[in-house]
Each structure stands twice: as C-alpha cells, then as structure tokens.
Amino acid sequence: MLVSQILKSKGSEGVVTVQPGLTVAQAAEVLSQKKIGALVISKDGKTLAGIVSERDIVREVGRRGPSCLNDSVDSIMTAKVVTCVRADQTDAVLQKMTDGRFRHIPVIEGGQLVGLISIGDVVKAKLSELSMEKDALEGMIKGF
C-alpha cells in the first residue's frame, strides 16, 4: 500500500500546524484540544520547520520541570525531521518509524507539507491489506 492511499482514507482535514515561537504550554493545549499526538511547526503552514509531539513535551517536563512550559516550542521540537512522500510504500515508512522510534511522519511533495501520518494510520492500513490478502487466499482455497 502507498502513503497516498493512507492520506485519501484520512480525509481532507489537513495537518495541524503551529507557528514557531508558540510556548510549549500553548502547544500542549492545541494537542489536547485537537486530540492529536504531534504538531508540525511551520511559519506558513506549508513548509516544515520541525515537529513536536506529546512525548517531546512530557520528556522535557520530566527533565526540566514545569518551567519549560514557558519556553518556545522551537526549543524542544525535532528540527531534523524524517519525512516521506506519497509514493512511498507503507512497509518502508513503518520501518523508518520503527528505526527512528517516532510515531508521526510528515508527507512532503515538492518541498511542501501535504499530510501527516501516524503509526496508527500505517498499522491500520497494513491490517486492512492483510485482511484483503487473507480473504483472497481463502477464496482461492475454497474455489471462489
């Protein structure tokens, strides 16, 4: 399965982006309100400056205490973000996510942000693919 198929199944809600300079507390509030696990940091909503996840925030609070909540989100974001493209196979994306130990990956085309997929999205797609393969194999065995 391709990343493009995952994006189509997610609908057209778009990627939640925030401006650099937002405080960590404000980022946590957006994550909570939107019920999502990561935010893309972008000056214009199209180009990728970084990504910050709920894990990043918890890790920083655990390391430095609640005073970090007043810091700028760019101080804790991942700036060297691993990305993928729509034409990537989900197996390759899953491997990148597993190797890098992260759960969200931006989808970039022509230097522009076109989507964000989570490990949950990839696993769901993989399970769907496996279910279709199982049904096809059962059909062949049963002579359908």
Secondary structure by P-SEA (a helix, b strand, c coil): ccaaaaaaaacccccccccccccaaaaaaaaaaacccccccccccccccccccaaaaaaaaaaccccccccccccccccccccccccccaaaaaaaaaaacccbbbbbccccccccccaaaaaaaaaaaaaaaaaaaaaaaacc
